[in-house]
Amino acid sequence: MKSFTLALSLSPMTVRKGKRLAISIQEHMAIDVCPGPIRPIRQISAYFPRLSPTSSFSEPLSPNQAAAPTSLSPGGAGQGGAAGGGGGLLSPAAAGGGGSLSAMSSMDTSIEIDSCDSDDNTSLGTLEFDLLYEKATSSLHCTVLRAKGLKPMDFNGLADPYVKLHLLPGACKANKLKTKIVRNTLNPVWNETLTYCGITEEDMYRKTLRVSVCDEDKLTHNEFIGESRVALRRVKPDQTKHFNICLEHPPPLPSPTAMSTALRGISCYLREWETEQQRSLEERGRLLLCLQYLPPVSEDEDVKGEAKERARGGLCVGVKRCAHLAAMDVNGYSDPYVKTYLKPDVQKKSKHKTAVIKKTLNPEFNEEFFYEISFSELATKTLEVTVWDYDLGRSNDFIGGVSLGCHSQGETLQHWIDCLKNKGKKVERWHTLTNELPGSSVQE
């Protein structure tokens, strides 16, 4: 085995007169060249250690150590010591009289490599934004303020940045929000507020907001600059929280081998993850309903118009809007509309239907339907609200639904009870759509 070592002192190598000494690039890079594969090094700076300003040496170098030859080869510690009598090598694995020097150098060098020298930690820029969760309206407001020092993405050394928001876990298009594009700048200012509707307290506990910055390209696909992920549990209700974060690369996808090794012994985490995935699959979106029971009007009162039709009393159902609906069409959107039933419906006359909103996953309806019914009768009824995707020329697709009545559970039951208790008052509540309605057969 041959090994080439670049030394700073005289060596027994002889050079013929008139011939130029050629040094290969491997010797410049201080790589040990030998038969077999070349062993790469992490950073060339590891062979030129930079000492910390606060470091001190317990023992000064002796004259013999200072005059000893210095080897630049990673594996030349033994050879250099034999040739020159041992001494302070610049190799990271060097061992000699300056033991404290080599130890401190290796430690300082590893810190610098991990923090600055690695390409994985190249600065992508910083992003400032505010988060505010309004508990009364179940709304999450994200005010994107500005970014600084973004990574250049275009040939002119600038970028055309914009910000995208995603709620994780969840469907991408259903909860994607996007700011405007600021042209030709690395320090864009947006001052734009993006709002998520239908965000419950449970969502704030278990969901994560992904904030990503991208560069818009008209001729090719848009380029990703960096991202940051914020657990929504860090945001307190009705309190604005300011963030000034450094953008990062997206987390790498683990290999199957690494996954199988890493997931050993964490069955609890796996069960929780499967439950989360199952819950995200069952959720088909959110629906904002407004319920109001109108008591009968006395005969002495003079009522006209629409109020006359509701004088006998009944249930008023307001279909306000939907949010984060499941995509049912190939274009990634849906053409949603809402139907309501008051069951049991013997005469088949309780069906009401909203207008169809084309190509959206967050439709606004703002329509009201009235059911003329007594209060005692209403206690035995169940209100069934379903959301559908309209398809021309074929059967419509069921997106999800919710049932409200005395046999409901959780938030739906509480909404129904609040409506019956507060006669004459509007009670508004968000509901999670499911792909199956308990104790009911979904019908078109």
Secondary structure, DSSP 8 states (H G I E B T S, - for coil): ------BSS--S----TT------HHHHTT----SS-----S-GGGGS----TT---SS---HHHHHS--B--TT-HHHHHHHHTS----STT--SS-HHHHHHHHHHHHHHIIIII-GGG----EEEEEEEEETTTTEEEEEEEEEES----STTS---EEEEEEEESS-TGGG-EE-----S-SS-EEEEEEEEES--HHHHHH-EEEEEEEE--SSS--EEEEEEEEEGGGS-BT--EEEEEE-B-------HHHHHHHTTT-HHHHHHHHHHHHHHHHEEEEEEEEEEEE----TTS---THHHHTTT-EEEEEEEEEES----STTS-B-EEEEEEEES-SSS---EE-----SBSS-EEEEEEEEE--HHHHTT-EEEEEEEE--TTS--EEEEEEEEETT--HHHHHHHHHHHHSTTS-EEEEEEEESS-TT-----
